[in-house]
Amino acid sequence: MESLLTDLVFNVTNNESNTTTSNTSNVPIYSNPIVSYVTALTCILGLIFVFGLPFNFLSIIAILKSKKLEPINILIFNLTLADIVYISGIPMYIDNVFKQSWPFKLIGCRIFFMSDFVGMIVGVYSVVALSVERYMSSFFLKYI
């Protein structure tokens, strides 16, 4: 079964000709939609991880060095922490997509989905609280 899945997902080299083709047809590897999807998703998620993690840490450093902790700074700090929690699960997901299996056992599955869920929910609530805080600050500025 695993061999069949591997043959369906990934193309193998044809020994008769020196080109990479699928087992079922003479379609080049770059035109297989599953391989193209896996490659594109892996590249995009890798870029998100490579750029997202250091810039979020830089954002935390900038917030912690600020003199006054206003509500807006606390909400941005919360959003940045939620983003780091969410981004920390990306390497596990990349490995899952690339290998087409989950090598991290049950504890890795629980950690991944918990970080994914917590990162998304805290991020959404932080953006909502940020929007409400900005609206309230602009609303009450008119009447002061």
GROMACS elastic network, one bead per residue, 0.5 to 0.9 nm:
[ bonds ]
;  ai    aj funct       b0    kb
    1     4     6  0.51142   500
    1     5     6  0.62804   500
    1     6     6  0.86305   500
    2     5     6  0.50516   500
    2     6     6  0.60975   500
    2     7     6  0.85736   500
    3     6     6  0.50392   500
    3     7     6  0.61290   500
    3     8     6  0.85764   500
    4     7     6  0.50944   500
    4     8     6  0.61702   500
    4     9     6  0.86368   500
    5     8     6  0.50639   500
    5     9     6  0.60690   500
    5    10     6  0.83292   500
    5   100     6  0.89232   500
    6     9     6  0.52194   500
    6    10     6  0.56568   500
    6    11     6  0.81485   500
    6   100     6  0.86001   500
    7    10     6  0.55571   500
    7    11     6  0.62818   500
    7    12     6  0.72875   500
    7    22     6  0.78080   500
    7    23     6  0.69529   500
    8    11     6  0.73348   500
    8    22     6  0.81587   500
    8    23     6  0.81010   500
    8    24     6  0.87167   500
    8    34     6  0.87349   500
    9    32     6  0.85643   500
    9    34     6  0.62121   500
    9    35     6  0.65555   500
    9   100     6  0.87319   500
   10    22     6  0.77996   500
   10    29     6  0.82061   500
   10    32     6  0.85725   500
   10    34     6  0.80075   500
   10    35     6  0.63889   500
   11    20     6  0.69941   500
   11    21     6  0.59202   500
   11    23     6  0.69326   500
   11    28     6  0.85226   500
   11    29     6  0.61436   500
   11    32     6  0.82325   500
   11    35     6  0.81702   500
   12    20     6  0.62658   500
   12    21     6  0.61831   500
   12    22     6  0.60595   500
   12    23     6  0.69445   500
   12    29     6  0.85553   500
   13    17     6  0.84588   500
   13    18     6  0.75065   500
   13    19     6  0.65824   500
   13    21     6  0.60001   500
   13    22     6  0.77554   500
   13    23     6  0.87073   500
   14    17     6  0.58595   500
   14    18     6  0.66624   500
   14    19     6  0.64927   500
   14    20     6  0.60617   500
   14    21     6  0.61763   500
   14    22     6  0.79764   500
   14    23     6  0.79811   500
   15    18     6  0.65687   500
   15    19     6  0.83761   500
   16    19     6  0.87165   500
   17    20     6  0.82708   500
   19    28     6  0.76576   500
   20    26     6  0.84617   500
   20    27     6  0.83184   500
   20    28     6  0.60403   500
   20    29     6  0.60663   500
   21    24     6  0.84665   500
   21    25     6  0.70334   500
   21    26     6  0.53126   500
   21    27     6  0.54800   500
   21    29     6  0.57770   500
   22    25     6  0.54958   500
   22    26     6  0.60916   500
   22    27     6  0.60554   500
   22    28     6  0.71018   500
   22    29     6  0.69550   500
   22    32     6  0.82908   500
   23    26     6  0.77356   500
   24    27     6  0.84600   500
   25    28     6  0.88144   500
   27    30     6  0.83445   500
   27    31     6  0.66935   500
   27    32     6  0.73375   500
   28    31     6  0.57449   500
   28    32     6  0.72035   500
   29    32     6  0.55943   500
   29    33     6  0.89984   500
   29    35     6  0.74122   500
   29    36     6  0.84125   500
   30    33     6  0.78707   500
   30    35     6  0.72552   500
   30    36     6  0.63751   500
   31    34     6  0.88512   500
   31    35     6  0.80723   500
   31    36     6  0.71182   500
   32    35     6  0.55489   500
   32    36     6  0.61836   500
   32    37     6  0.86587   500
   33    36     6  0.50066   500
   33    37     6  0.59817   500
   33    38     6  0.85901   500
   34    37     6  0.50753   500
   34    38     6  0.62037   500
   34    39     6  0.85787   500
   35    38     6  0.51283   500
   35    39     6  0.60655   500
   35    40     6  0.85033   500
   36    39     6  0.51536   500
   36    40     6  0.60313   500
   36    41     6  0.84510   500
   37    40     6  0.52070   500
   37    41     6  0.59510   500
   37    42     6  0.83771   500
   38    41     6  0.52340   500
   38    42     6  0.59760   500
   38    43     6  0.85417   500
   38    97     6  0.65669   500
   38    98     6  0.64752   500
   39    42     6  0.52037   500
   39    43     6  0.61679   500
   39    44     6  0.86451   500
   39    98     6  0.80062   500
   40    43     6  0.51906   500
   40    44     6  0.61321   500
   40    45     6  0.85402   500
   41    44     6  0.52089   500
   41    45     6  0.60156   500
   41    46     6  0.83039   500
   41    94     6  0.80349   500
   41    97     6  0.82044   500
   42    45     6  0.53031   500
   42    46     6  0.58884   500
   42    47     6  0.85610   500
   42    93     6  0.89261   500
   42    94     6  0.57531   500
   42    95     6  0.86153   500
   42    97     6  0.74407   500
   42    98     6  0.71846   500
   43    46     6  0.50584   500
   43    47     6  0.61922   500
   43    48     6  0.86572   500
   43    94     6  0.89774   500
   44    47     6  0.52145   500
   44    48     6  0.62772   500
   44    49     6  0.87247   500
   45    49     6  0.61854   500
   45    50     6  0.85750   500
   45    90     6  0.67270   500
   45    91     6  0.82207   500
   45    93     6  0.86706   500
   45    94     6  0.70244   500
   46    49     6  0.51260   500
   46    50     6  0.60371   500
   46    51     6  0.85503   500
   46    90     6  0.77213   500
   46    91     6  0.76303   500
   46    94     6  0.75530   500
   47    50     6  0.50512   500
   47    51     6  0.59797   500
   47    52     6  0.78418   500
   48    51     6  0.55193   500
   48    52     6  0.53133   500
   48    53     6  0.80026   500
   48    87     6  0.77447   500
   48    90     6  0.84213   500
   49    52     6  0.51504   500
   49    53     6  0.58316   500
   49    54     6  0.86587   500
   49    87     6  0.60258   500
   49    88     6  0.77124   500
   49    90     6  0.65804   500
   49    91     6  0.76603   500
   50    53     6  0.62266   500
   50    54     6  0.72961   500
   51    54     6  0.60845   500
   51    55     6  0.63204   500
   51    56     6  0.86176   500
   52    55     6  0.54295   500
   52    56     6  0.59704   500
   52    57     6  0.85986   500
   52    83     6  0.82343   500
   52    84     6  0.78404   500
   52    87     6  0.71471   500
   53    56     6  0.53120   500
   53    57     6  0.63371   500
   53    58     6  0.87522   500
   53    83     6  0.84017   500
   53    84     6  0.62961   500
   53    87     6  0.67847   500
   53    88     6  0.78778   500
   54    57     6  0.50796   500
   54    58     6  0.61800   500
   54    59     6  0.86141   500
   55    59     6  0.61389   500
   55    60     6  0.86676   500
   56    60     6  0.63026   500
   56    61     6  0.87072   500
   56    80     6  0.58505   500
   56    81     6  0.77979   500
   56    83     6  0.74435   500
   56    84     6  0.66748   500
   57    60     6  0.50301   500
   57    61     6  0.62697   500
   57    62     6  0.86627   500
   57    80     6  0.79959   500
   57    81     6  0.86854   500
   57    84     6  0.80270   500
   58    61     6  0.50664   500
   58    62     6  0.62050   500
   58    63     6  0.86655   500
   59    62     6  0.50959   500
   59    63     6  0.62136   500
   59    64     6  0.86232   500
   59    76     6  0.87581   500
   59    77     6  0.78251   500
   59    80     6  0.72242   500
   60    63     6  0.51413   500
   60    64     6  0.61189   500
   60    65     6  0.85948   500
   60    76     6  0.87444   500
   60    77     6  0.62281   500
   60    80     6  0.69070   500
   60    81     6  0.79519   500
   61    64     6  0.51696   500
   61    65     6  0.61720   500
   61    66     6  0.87701   500
   62    65     6  0.52053   500
   62    66     6  0.64002   500
   63    66     6  0.53179   500
   63    67     6  0.87312   500
   63    69     6  0.81353   500
   63    73     6  0.64784   500
   63    74     6  0.82157   500
   63    76     6  0.81987   500
   63    77     6  0.67448   500
   64    67     6  0.80728   500
   64    69     6  0.83896   500
   64    73     6  0.89829   500
   64    77     6  0.85606   500
   65    68     6  0.89206   500
   66    69     6  0.71112   500
   66    73     6  0.87066   500
   68    73     6  0.85037   500
   69    72     6  0.79592   500
   69    73     6  0.58636   500
   69    74     6  0.65520   500
   70    73     6  0.53306   500
   70    74     6  0.64992   500
   70    75     6  0.88336   500
   71    74     6  0.51002   500
   71    75     6  0.61924   500
   71    76     6  0.86298   500
   71   130     6  0.86872   500
   71   133     6  0.79164   500
   72    75     6  0.51635   500
   72    76     6  0.61758   500
   72    77     6  0.85189   500
   72   130     6  0.68132   500
   72   133     6  0.74696   500
   72   134     6  0.80704   500
   73    76     6  0.51129   500
   73    77     6  0.60057   500
   73    78     6  0.85159   500
   74    78     6  0.61352   500
   74    79     6  0.86180   500
   75    79     6  0.61472   500
   75    80     6  0.85573   500
   75   126     6  0.61239   500
   75   127     6  0.80243   500
   75   129     6  0.73761   500
   75   130     6  0.61881   500
   76    80     6  0.60650   500
   76    81     6  0.85874   500
   76   126     6  0.76765   500
   76   127     6  0.85397   500
   76   130     6  0.77445   500
   77    80     6  0.50699   500
   77    81     6  0.62291   500
   77    82     6  0.86432   500
   78    81     6  0.51749   500
   78    82     6  0.62233   500
   78    83     6  0.86151   500
   78   122     6  0.78751   500
   78   123     6  0.78002   500
   78   126     6  0.66698   500
   79    82     6  0.50881   500
   79    83     6  0.61679   500
   79    84     6  0.87131   500
   79   119     6  0.88289   500
   79   122     6  0.72168   500
   79   123     6  0.53456   500
   79   124     6  0.84116   500
   79   125     6  0.86953   500
   79   126     6  0.56121   500
   79   127     6  0.72315   500
   80    83     6  0.50003   500
   80    84     6  0.62568   500
   80    85     6  0.87140   500
   80   123     6  0.81797   500
   81    84     6  0.50605   500
   81    85     6  0.62764   500
   81    86     6  0.86416   500
   81   119     6  0.81869   500
   81   122     6  0.89427   500
   81   123     6  0.85749   500
   82    85     6  0.51265   500
   82    86     6  0.62209   500
   82    87     6  0.85874   500
   82   115     6  0.89476   500
   82   118     6  0.73626   500
   82   120     6  0.72302   500
   82   121     6  0.84016   500
   82   122     6  0.58793   500
   82   123     6  0.54470   500
   82   126     6  0.85994   500
   83    86     6  0.50453   500
   83    87     6  0.59707   500
   83    88     6  0.84527   500
   83   119     6  0.60754   500
   83   120     6  0.79560   500
   83   122     6  0.87698   500
   83   123     6  0.67840   500
   84    87     6  0.50257   500
   84    88     6  0.59632   500
   84    89     6  0.89632   500
   84   119     6  0.77470   500
   85    88     6  0.52789   500
   85    89     6  0.71836   500
   85   115     6  0.58400   500
   85   116     6  0.74105   500
   85   118     6  0.76505   500
   85   119     6  0.54392   500
   85   120     6  0.89686   500
   86    89     6  0.58451   500
   86    90     6  0.73814   500
   86   112     6  0.89571   500
   86   115     6  0.58712   500
   86   116     6  0.52338   500
   86   117     6  0.80026   500
   86   118     6  0.75838   500
   86   120     6  0.68614   500
   86   123     6  0.89432   500
   87    90     6  0.53628   500
   87    91     6  0.82493   500
   87   115     6  0.88044   500
   87   116     6  0.83258   500
   87   119     6  0.82794   500
   88    91     6  0.70356   500
   88    92     6  0.83674   500
   88   112     6  0.86825   500
   88   115     6  0.78352   500
   88   116     6  0.87692   500
   89    92     6  0.55504   500
   89    93     6  0.65449   500
   89    94     6  0.89094   500
   89   111     6  0.84005   500
   89   112     6  0.56535   500
   89   113     6  0.82979   500
   89   115     6  0.66835   500
   89   116     6  0.67372   500
   90    93     6  0.50381   500
   90    94     6  0.60885   500
   90    95     6  0.85946   500
   90   112     6  0.87073   500
   90   116     6  0.89578   500
   91    94     6  0.50164   500
   91    95     6  0.61743   500
   91    96     6  0.85661   500
   92    95     6  0.51743   500
   92    96     6  0.62263   500
   92    97     6  0.87575   500
   92   102     6  0.86093   500
   92   104     6  0.81548   500
   92   108     6  0.84644   500
   92   112     6  0.73170   500
   93    97     6  0.61510   500
   93    98     6  0.84896   500
   93   102     6  0.88455   500
   93   112     6  0.82092   500
   94    97     6  0.51736   500
   94    98     6  0.59882   500
   94    99     6  0.84599   500
   95    98     6  0.51640   500
   95    99     6  0.59249   500
   95   100     6  0.79670   500
   95   101     6  0.81477   500
   95   102     6  0.78621   500
   95   103     6  0.84076   500
   96    99     6  0.54861   500
   96   100     6  0.54961   500
   96   101     6  0.54245   500
   96   102     6  0.53780   500
   96   103     6  0.75863   500
   97   100     6  0.52166   500
   97   101     6  0.74105   500
   97   102     6  0.87294   500
   98   101     6  0.81683   500
   99   102     6  0.78331   500
   99   103     6  0.88033   500
  102   105     6  0.69150   500
  102   108     6  0.88189   500
  102   109     6  0.80831   500
  103   108     6  0.83545   500
  104   107     6  0.70734   500
  104   109     6  0.65694   500
  105   108     6  0.55746   500
  105   109     6  0.63886   500
  105   110     6  0.89489   500
  106   109     6  0.50272   500
  106   110     6  0.62606   500
  106   111     6  0.86640   500
  107   110     6  0.51347   500
  107   111     6  0.61475   500
  107   112     6  0.85212   500
  108   111     6  0.50846   500
  108   112     6  0.59517   500
  108   113     6  0.85329   500
  109   112     6  0.51789   500
  109   113     6  0.61530   500
  109   114     6  0.83830   500
  110   113     6  0.53937   500
  110   114     6  0.59068   500
  110   115     6  0.84456   500
  111   114     6  0.51998   500
  111   115     6  0.60430   500
  111   116     6  0.84297   500
  112   115     6  0.53141   500
  112   116     6  0.60485   500
  112   117     6  0.85656   500
  113   117     6  0.59323   500
  113   118     6  0.83776   500
  114   117     6  0.51199   500
  114   118     6  0.59101   500
  114   119     6  0.82513   500
  115   118     6  0.51681   500
  115   119     6  0.57562   500
  115   120     6  0.83753   500
  116   119     6  0.52764   500
  116   120     6  0.62038   500
  116   121     6  0.86434   500
  117   120     6  0.53064   500
  117   121     6  0.60935   500
  117   122     6  0.84261   500
  118   121     6  0.52757   500
  118   122     6  0.58418   500
  118   123     6  0.81200   500
  119   122     6  0.54648   500
  119   123     6  0.58519   500
  119   124     6  0.85145   500
  120   123     6  0.50836   500
  120   124     6  0.60916   500
  120   125     6  0.86139   500
  121   124     6  0.51987   500
  121   125     6  0.61848   500
  121   126     6  0.84433   500
  122   125     6  0.51752   500
  122   126     6  0.59118   500
  122   127     6  0.85802   500
  123   126     6  0.50491   500
  123   127     6  0.62332   500
  123   128     6  0.86463   500
  124   127     6  0.52215   500
  124   128     6  0.62590   500
  124   129     6  0.86570   500
  125   129     6  0.60379   500
  125   130     6  0.83866   500
  126   129     6  0.50696   500
  126   130     6  0.59402   500
  126   131     6  0.84996   500
  127   131     6  0.60889   500
  127   132     6  0.85940   500
  128   131     6  0.51142   500
  128   132     6  0.62042   500
  128   133     6  0.85567   500
  129   132     6  0.50816   500
  129   133     6  0.60027   500
  129   134     6  0.85260   500
  130   133     6  0.51219   500
  130   134     6  0.61493   500
  130   135     6  0.85528   500
  131   134     6  0.51714   500
  131   135     6  0.60847   500
  131   136     6  0.85376   500
  132   135     6  0.50517   500
  132   136     6  0.60122   500
  132   137     6  0.84804   500
  133   136     6  0.51580   500
  133   137     6  0.60723   500
  133   138     6  0.86184   500
  134   137     6  0.51549   500
  134   138     6  0.62182   500
  134   139     6  0.84591   500
  135   138     6  0.52638   500
  135   139     6  0.59104   500
  135   140     6  0.85396   500
  136   140     6  0.59869   500
  136   141     6  0.83466   500
  137   140     6  0.54449   500
  137   141     6  0.60978   500
  137   142     6  0.89816   500
  138   141     6  0.51190   500
  138   142     6  0.67359   500
  139   142     6  0.57408   500
  139   143     6  0.74159   500
  140   143     6  0.54366   500
  140   144     6  0.64313   500
  141   144     6  0.53681   500
